[in-house]
Amino acid sequence: SQIPGARGICPAGWHIPTDEEINILEVYTLNKINSSAPQYPCDVFTIGSRCADNNGTMGGGEKGVGKSFKGVGIGTGVGVGDDLVGFNAKLPGYFHGEVSSFFGYGNYLLLWSSTPTLSSRVLYRYLDSEYSVSYRDSNYRLFGFSVCCLQD
């Protein structure tokens, strides 16, 4: 189910993707990357799951979904974007609702899904300028994260 506050943000015929819909894009991207290196599980069952080469670090190896979601040249090191699937993500940062301030411009993309958790949180994906991974986590709705719209 989708979170109630997400209704009306996207134009008619579009919606904020569910956690599962974002994961479909992640898995598709992993298949396009086609790395022979060991992979993180890239699942929708684990908070903290990652989609990228598993080199034993939070940031991932040379090939990863986060890198391939970012626009060409956005980020640094193993995290520099190659826009493999045309998502062309930017790194606008986020609004921290508890302190009413913006943080991380040019460093992070935190992207809401429309899937709530049992603990009144919502699942999102995190891209970091220095990481190749797409990282799955949850947070409270009072934070101002980015959204994307998916055609129905």
Steps between C-alpha positions, in 0.01 A plus 500: 500500500605858444546761769206745512718813481644388168168539317476804278872562460524325163293604197194299396602160367821492705586391857788488746647150456468238769805345660449196277479714184829671587654158559387386153705788355794412726499134391460602134799732540710227665425276203607778259823550699565125474795496743672170574599626848310380810184708550312636800153338515302801365179388664176641641519293818790667681532853635853595407513289185731622227512460122858492373816294484569365848851610592425490873445875541190715539580675172527194277744401231569638154155417360173582667144611457557836671779582258280396208201703624706823524547734208828476310785649702293562816690382808861402564721189507308171463181703541534714187184457294480328162118530450485147359119480501402864434384582853737802506481552878631820653614540862273772646545413867204492737298698753559393860159548661620477860730801466325676207812520283622374164807275483717323247447695179728339240569203727177300542176392342242358740207375293166411662305195398128493577535195728451552873655273763335362810680760714337809337801550280529494121750309288742698284817462295822684575768594248825656617743694281788269601312165495410270213215339696130566516429464872151409637385643833198654676438833668224714648270697270601835649821490294497669160639248254471503122234314305475372147179417316439175312245479221200279584 
